[in-house]
Amino acid sequence: MESGSQIFLPYKSVGYVSSGVPFKLRAEKLHYSIMLAIGNSFQLLNSIKLFPRMVSNSQEGKIRDMSFYKKDHFLTTCKKDIILWKGQYEEFRFRGHSSKVIKLMVFDNILFSLAKNNELIMWDVDSRLIFKEQLPEFNAKTHRITELVHPLGYYNKILIGFESGEAQLWNIKTKKLIFTFNLTTKDNNNNNNNKVKITAFQQSPVSDIIAIGFSDGRVIIHNLKLDKSVMSFQQRGLVSSISFRSDGQKQHVASSSHTGDILIWDLEKNKPFHTLKAHDNECTKVEFLREEPIICTTGNDNSIKMWQFNGVDGVPILLRERTGHLDPPKSTEFFGDEQENSVVSISDQSIRYLSIVASTFNKELSKKNFKREITPFSGFSTNFRRNRSWETAVSIHEDSKHAFTWDCTSYSINKKLNIQEPISSTKISTCGNFVFFGTVYGNLLKFNIQSGIKRAKILPNIQKSTITSIIVEPTNQFVITSGLDSIINYWDFNDLKHLYSIDISNNNNNNNNNNKEDKEDNKKNKIRISKMLLHSESGIFAVVSNDDKIRLYDIDTRKLVRYFNVKGNVNCIVFSHDGRWIIASTQVDSVIRVLDIPSGKMIDWFKMPKPVTSLSFSPKGEYLVTTHSGQLPIYLWSNQSHFGSVFLKSPPQTPNTIILPSQVIEISPNQESSNSKQKSASKKLKEKEQHEEDEQFEIQQDLGLPEEFDQEMLEDNKEGDNNDDDDNNANKKSSIKQIDQLITLSSDVARSKWQSLLNLDIIKERNRPIQQNEKPALAPFFLSTIQGLEPKFAKIDVVNPLTIKTAVSTGTANTTGSTVNGDDDEEASEPTQEELKGWDNWAGADDDEEENENDDDDDDDDDEAMDDEDDEDDDDDDDDENLEKTTKTYKREKEIYRSDKIIKTDSIQGTRTNFNLSLENGYIAQNYSESLRILKSLTPSGIDFEIRTLTTADDYADIHYMFDFIVYQLLKNGDYDFIQSILSVTLKVHGYLLYNTSFKRDLRQLLLVFNEPWFKMQKLFHSNICMLRYFTNTLNN
C-alpha cells in the first residue's frame, strides 16, 4: 500500500494501556513481566514500576488470548492463526483452524488452541507441527468448551470445562477420557435454557485441589481425586478469574466479576474478607504474585492496577497503576509552549493529562467531591500562562449550568462556576485571567478565574442563536462569537459591548456572476456557522459553515482573505504552528485535507480508517494529534516538513488510506544506559581489536554521533575497472555509480570514521587519565608479625630491605623515625642481591632501563627526521648493514611520477605494513583500489597509525606515494569526504616535510586538483549572479 500522506507519517499512539484481554505473568529474577494486549499488538511491563520495556509489531487482527513460551517467545491469536513471536518480531504462524481462535493454553512444548466453532487442536511448538493424533471432536451443542487447565501433578492430563457445567479429565498421550465431573447442582426446575456454564479454572497451591468459577457467580473449591467439593462461596455477577494467595500470611482466594469488583474470601474462616472496587468496568483478570501479598488486576476500563495487602486490617490498598481513558477521547489540546510534550484530553467521563514522551507521567485529573455533579464532558479550554498561579483549564458539560475549573499543577478540580444557563462553549482569555462562556440562549458571560466572580454579560436580544464558538483577540481588545446562523459578532473585551457584525452570506463568493445563484441557495439552505478557530500569530481566524466551505478572515480588518471549498461536513479544523496550513477533517468520509493558505490550494489529503473526532498541532510543528471514534488511544503523526524537506506532488484524485500508528517502546533513563551498554558490547565483538573499539565508542560519545551507522550496501559499479570489480566481489562490498563527473561521497564508510579521524588527537588527550597510575608500594612476599597478646603486622620500614634501615648495629639510626642523612648512609642502604630475592615483580630498575631505551629510540627518530640528506644516506647504509642479517628482500628501483625524476628505493619490504606495500604496488599499476580498501577497513586509530608510520627513507618515497594516492582519488571524484580527512591528517603529520624542494611537484598537483572544481563552481556562481541581476534590473525598470 502506498503511503497515505506526503506530509504526515504514523509515529505512535499514546494512552492505550490494555484492551481488556486477560494478562499473563512470568517470574523473572527480581520482578515479574506482565504481558498485556493493546489492540493488534502486545506490550511487556515491568512489575516494579509498570513501565513498558517491549512493544510488539502490529498484527492484522485483534489479540483475543496470548501466552508466554520459554524465555524470549510469545504466542498470540490472530483471527484463524496463532503467531509465535521472538521478541517483538513475528517468527512463525500456526495455520489450521477453520474459525477464529479464542483461547490458548501452553503445556510444556504442547500448545492447545480453541476456536470459536469448538475446534480444539494440539500443536508441537518446538517442531512447529500439528500433532497427527488429536483429541476427539466435541459436539458444540452438548459439549461446548469454555475453559482449559492442567492440574498440578497430573502428568499428561488436562481438565476441560464445558458450557453445560461439567468437566472432563483427559489423557493427552493416550487420547482417552479418564473421568467426568458433574459440578452443577441438579434442580427440578432447571431447564436447558438456564444452564450454568464454567467460566474459570484455577489450580491451587495444593495438588488435587482446583477452584472453579461459574456464570452465576458461584465459586467451588473441588478435590479432583475424591470428586468432592471442599467449600463454595457466592459473588455478584459472572466469575471471570480466580487466584490463590501463596505468601503464607493469610489463606485468601480472590475472584473477579463483570461488575469490576473483586471478592476476597478468607478460606480459614470460610467467609468473605473484603470486597474491592478495582475497576469501573468489567474486571477480566485477577492474580496474586507468587509468595507476595500483592494482586494484579486488569479490566475493560483501559487500566492495570497492583494492590498490596498491608496495615493492621490487611485490606488491600492501591500500590501502583497505569490507566487511560475509559471512553474514546473526543478533544485534545497541547498544553502551552513551555510544555510542548504535554497534552490535555477529555472523554465523556474524564479529563487527563498525557505526556507524549513517557507514559509514566500520564495522570487523570481528580474530581474530588464533584464526581456526582459532573455530567459527561462537552468541551474544555486551557491556557498555560497562569499555570502555577491558579487554574489553567475550564470544562463544560452536557445539559449542565455549571462549569468547573481545573489545576493542571495539582492535577485536580478546583471550583465550580454557576452560569445559571446551559453552556454551549467556553474560552480562556490570552492573559489567562478570565474565561468566557456562551450559552444555549445566546448569552455571553465573562468570569474571573481566580475569584470565580462574574465580571460582565452582553445585552439581551443581540445574539439570537446558540453560541457555537468563542475567539479572544490576542491583545485582549475584543471577543468574537458565532452562532447557529451566518452572523459573526465582535464584542468589547472589558464590558462586552457590541462592536461589529459580519454576515458571511454577503461575501460568500467574489464572482458577480454567481451572486444570484448563491443568494437563492442561501434562502433555501440557511448558512450556519459550526466552528471558528484563531491563529494568534497571523491574526487570521477560520470559519466553518454547513455550506461545505472554510472561510478565512483577518481579525483586524474583518475582511475575507481566503476560502476553500470542501466536499463534506467539516467537523474538525486546526492551524499549523506557523499558520501556513489548515488541516480539516470531514465526518462522513473520514478524510483529512491539508490546505495551503498562501496558494489557496489543497496540497495533500488522506483517508483515516476511523472518523476523526479532534485535531491538534504541536506548538513547534513536530506532530499532528488525532482522536477517532471508538478508539481509546491518542494518535501522533510526524510532520515530515519539520524534520526535512518535502517535495510535494499534486494530490491523487482519490485519497489513500493511511494506517493508524501503533504504540512504540519508551526508554527510561536507566533502560537507555543499559541499552547503550548492550549496543557498545555488540559493537566490540565486531571489531578486531578491543582497545580500538573502546576508543571508537568514546569518539562517538564525544562528537555526539549516533551509535548505529548506516550499513546499507549499494549496487556494484559496472563501469569500474576489472581490478576494482574483483576487489569488490572479494570483500562483498559495493561501490556507487559515478554520475558524469559529480563528486561522490563515501556511503560505505561510517561518517564517524572520517569525522573522528580529524579530532583524534583531541579525543586521545581527553581520554588520557588525569593522574598516572603509581607503582604499588613495595611489600615482602611474606608479612612478618610482631608477637604479643594481640599479634600485629610489622611496619613496612622494619621489614622492607630496600628502605632505610631503622636499626643498625652501629647505632647511627634515627630513633625519632626521621630519614638518615649522609652519602655514606645512602650507599650503605643499597640492597644486596640476596636481599632482592622475591622482589623481581616489584623492583623498578628494569622498568627504568626500558623507559630509557624507549627515550633513546624516540630521540633517534627525532634526530633522523631533522638530519640533512647526506646524514640520511649514512644512516641508510648503517640500517642496511644491520638489517641484512635478517632478510634480503629489497625494493626495486622505480619512478615516483611520470617524469624524469628517478628515486632509488632500496629498503626492506619485510618490515613494512600492508598499506605501505599497497601504496608502492598501486603506484606501479596506477590503481590504488587495494590501498583504499585497506584504509576503509581500519579504525580511525589504525588509519592514523598507518599515516604516521610512513618513513622518510629513500628520499621520502612512502610520502610521495601517499600524495600520489590522494591525487589519484581526488581525480576520480569518489569517496570525497573520506579522502579529504586523510589529506588533512597527512598534512598535519608530515606537513613540515613539504618545505623540501622534492615535494614541489606534489604540491603543484594538489593545487591543480583543488582549483579545477572550484573554477567550475565559481563560473556557475558568476553566471547565476549575472542572471539574477539581469532579471532584477528588468523588473525594476
QUIPEMO-V791118 format. One record per residue. N is the residue number from 1. PHI is phi in whole degrees, 0 to 359 (999 if undefined). Layout:
# QUIPEMO-V791118
N,PHI  N,PHI
This chain:
# QUIPEMO-V791118
1,999  2,288  3,296  4,293  5,230  6,277  7,253  8,251  9,237  10,299  11,248  12,192  13,247  14,230  15,89  16,257  17,256  18,207  19,267  20,96  21,291  22,306  23,284  24,234  25,247  26,218  27,283  28,256  29,292  30,241  31,205  32,245  33,260  34,249  35,262  36,239  37,270  38,230  39,73  40,267  41,215  42,227  43,227  44,252  45,250  46,272  47,291  48,289  49,233  50,55  51,263  52,291  53,246  54,200  55,230  56,281  57,290  58,280  59,246  60,289  61,249  62,287  63,277  64,259  65,202  66,203  67,196  68,281  69,215  70,57  71,268  72,246  73,244  74,220  75,235  76,222  77,271  78,215  79,56  80,269  81,250  82,235  83,258  84,260  85,253  86,245  87,69  88,264  89,249  90,286  91,249  92,202  93,235  94,266  95,242  96,166  97,280  98,262  99,214  100,294  101,277  102,243  103,209  104,231  105,214  106,258  107,232  108,60  109,264  110,259  111,247  112,256  113,233  114,245  115,262  116,292  117,270  118,70  119,267  120,249  121,233  122,255  123,234  124,261  125,290  126,294  127,271  128,62  129,236  130,270  131,291  132,292  133,258  134,245  135,294  136,298  137,291  138,254  139,289  140,293  141,284  142,256  143,225  144,278  145,282  146,241  147,217  148,225  149,203  150,256  151,295  152,293  153,86  154,262  155,289  156,58  157,236  158,226  159,252  160,248  161,258  162,240  163,291  164,284  165,100  166,257  167,227  168,232  169,258  170,241  171,264  172,281  173,275  174,268  175,60  176,238  177,280  178,264  179,203  180,241  181,255  182,263  183,264  184,265  185,281  186,265  187,253  188,291  189,268  190,282  191,258  192,294  193,283  194,245  195,277  196,257  197,261  198,281  199,243  200,204  201,238  202,206  203,283  204,276  205,297  206,259  207,295  208,74  209,255  210,220  211,261  212,231  213,251  214,239  215,288  216,271  217,90  218,271  219,236  220,239  221,259  222,245  223,264  224,291  225,291  226,263  227,52  228,217  229,278  230,282  231,203  232,208  233,211  234,240  235,232  236,271  237,91  238,296  239,274  240,266  241,198  242,223  243,208  244,257  245,274  246,230  247,275  248,90  249,280  250,228  251,258  252,242  253,227  254,245  255,226  256,254  257,226  258,284  259,276  260,92  261,269  262,238  263,265  264,255  265,253  266,273  267,287  268,291  269,266  270,54  271,207  272,293  273,266  274,197  275,248  276,255  277,275  278,270  279,224  280,280  281,228  282,300  283,267  284,270  285,204  286,226  287,206  288,281  289,287  290,296  291,58  292,221  293,277  294,226  295,242  296,243  297,227  298,214  299,210  300,275  301,261  302,61  303,207  304,222  305,225  306,236  307,238  308,240  309,269  310,209  311,89  312,289  313,277  314,75  315,284  316,292  317,236  318,290  319,266  320,202  321,203  322,226  323,229  324,221  325,295  326,287  327,246  328,301  329,294  330,235  331,199  332,221  333,213  334,289  335,271  336,78  337,274  338,287  339,245  340,291  341,267  342,245  343,229  344,252  345,226  346,232  347,234  348,293  349,243  350,208  351,235  352,233  353,255  354,241  355,250  356,275  357,259  358,227  359,287  360,292  361,272  362,289  363,216  364,264  365,289  366,289  367,269  368,54  369,268  370,259  371,299  372,285  373,275  374,276  375,268  376,306  377,293  378,242  379,182  380,201  381,215  382,230  383,203  384,275  385,296  386,250  387,298  388,258  389,258  390,207  391,295  392,238  393,217  394,228  395,239  396,238  397,224  398,292  399,52  400,237  401,263  402,240  403,241  404,232  405,259  406,231  407,257  408,281  409,275  410,267  411,55  412,206  413,283  414,242  415,219  416,247  417,251  418,265  419,265  420,71  421,217  422,299  423,264  424,247  425,203  426,208  427,200  428,271  429,293  430,296  431,285  432,85  433,266  434,233  435,225  436,248  437,235  438,253  439,252  440,293  441,272  442,89  443,267  444,238  445,237  446,239  447,236  448,274  449,291  450,292  451,266  452,77  453,264  454,285  455,253  456,200  457,207  458,285  459,287  460,289  461,68  462,264  463,268  464,264  465,233  466,298  467,283  468,262  469,213  470,229  471,234  472,251  473,297  474,302  475,262  476,58  477,263  478,207  479,238  480,243  481,230  482,223  483,230  484,280  485,211  486,260  487,256  488,248  489,249  490,257  491,232  492,291  493,292  494,282  495,247  496,59  497,279  498,287  499,248  500,221  501,218  502,234  503,257  504,289  505,285  506,282  507,245  508,295  509,212  510,275  511,279  512,291  513,294  514,259  515,295  516,294  517,295  518,294  519,295  520,296  521,294  522,293  523,291  524,291  525,241  526,292  527,283  528,233  529,274  530,255  531,200  532,225  533,212  534,248  535,256  536,296  537,292  538,271  539,72  540,243  541,237  542,259  543,236  544,253  545,231  546,277  547,265  548,62  549,226  550,243  551,253  552,244  553,239  554,277  555,289  556,270  557,276  558,59  559,250  560,285  561,251  562,206  563,210  564,233  565,271  566,237  567,278  568,130  569,279  570,283  571,251  572,216  573,220  574,203  575,275  576,289  577,298  578,265  579,75  580,273  581,244  582,238  583,257  584,234  585,237  586,252  587,279  588,286  589,262  590,57  591,253  592,253  593,245  594,253  595,253  596,270  597,289  598,301  599,273  600,70  601,232  602,275  603,256  604,196  605,204  606,206  607,252  608,264  609,294  610,234  611,300  612,275  613,252  614,200  615,226  616,206  617,242  618,293  619,299  620,259  621,88  622,282  623,228  624,249  625,248  626,230  627,235  628,226  629,293  630,76  631,242  632,283  633,286  634,253  635,259  636,247  637,236  638,281  639,274  640,293  641,290  642,282  643,265  644,180  645,279  646,239  647,266  648,279  649,248  650,295  651,299  652,294  653,293  654,238  655,290  656,274  657,279  658,253  659,276  660,293  661,289  662,257  663,286  664,243  665,288  666,252  667,252  668,282  669,303  670,293  671,293  672,295  673,292  674,292  675,294  676,294  677,292  678,295  679,294  680,294  681,293  682,294  683,290  684,297  685,291  686,278  687,273  688,284  689,241  690,292  691,291  692,290  693,290  694,299  695,294  696,296  697,296  698,295  699,298  700,297  701,294  702,289  703,273  704,70  705,269  706,293  707,280  708,251  709,253  710,287  711,255  712,292  713,257  714,263  715,288  716,293  717,278  718,282  719,267  720,282  721,287  722,295  723,295  724,294  725,295  726,296  727,294  728,294  729,293  730,292  731,260  732,55  733,241  734,234  735,242  736,259  737,291  738,281  739,264  740,53  741,241  742,283  743,285  744,244  745,275  746,272  747,281  748,270  749,243  750,300  751,299  752,294  753,294  754,277  755,287  756,287  757,297  758,289  759,249  760,295  761,296  762,294  763,292  764,296  765,294  766,291  767,280  768,293  769,297  770,294  771,239  772,292  773,292  774,276  775,290  776,294  777,296  778,292  779,217  780,287  781,292  782,250  783,272  784,278  785,239  786,257  787,286  788,169  789,297  790,239  791,300  792,231  793,286  794,289  795,292  796,295  797,297  798,280  799,270  800,289  801,283  802,275  803,271  804,292  805,291  806,271  807,218  808,235  809,289  810,281  811,82  812,271  813,290  814,272  815,290  816,278  817,89  818,281  819,287  820,275  821,260  822,110  823,290  824,297  825,291  826,294  827,294  828,290  829,279  830,294  831,284  832,270  833,294  834,293  835,290  836,275  837,295  838,84  839,244  840,297  841,281  842,251  843,293  844,254  845,292  846,295  847,295  848,295  849,295  850,294  851,295  852,296  853,296  854,296  855,296  856,296  857,296  858,294  859,295  860,297  861,296  862,294  863,294  864,297  865,289  866,256  867,287  868,280  869,295  870,295  871,294  872,294  873,298  874,296  875,294  876,296  877,297  878,295  879,296  880,296  881,294  882,286  883,274  884,293  885,288  886,263  887,208  888,232  889,269  890,241  891,289  892,259  893,291  894,203  895,273  896,283  897,228  898,282  899,210  900,277  901,276  902,245  903,238  904,273  905,237  906,236  907,237  908,268  909,279  910,297  911,265  912,258  913,278  914,297  915,293  916,299  917,294  918,292  919,296  920,296  921,292  922,292  923,292  924,296  925,270  926,52  927,210  928,257  929,295  930,293  931,297  932,295  933,296  934,296  935,295  936,292  937,278  938,271  939,279  940,305  941,293  942,294  943,296  944,297  945,295  946,297  947,291  948,286  949,272  950,293  951,277  952,261  953,287  954,55  955,58  956,60  957,296  958,297  959,290  960,297  961,299  962,296  963,291  964,295  965,298  966,294  967,297  968,300  969,288  970,293  971,293  972,283  973,61  974,248  975,50  976,295  977,293  978,293  979,292  980,297  981,293  982,295  983,297  984,297  985,290  986,298  987,293  988,291  989,278  990,250  991,294  992,291  993,279  994,287  995,287  996,289  997,293  998,292  999,261  1000,298  1001,292  1002,297  1003,295  1004,293  1005,293  1006,299  1007,296  1008,294  1009,296  1010,279  1011,286  1012,299  1013,293  1014,292  1015,298  1016,296  1017,295  1018,295  1019,295  1020,294  1021,299  1022,296  1023,295  1024,292  1025,295  1026,296  1027,293  1028,296  1029,296  1030,296  1031,290  1032,294  1033,293  1034,294  1035,291  1036,292  1037,286
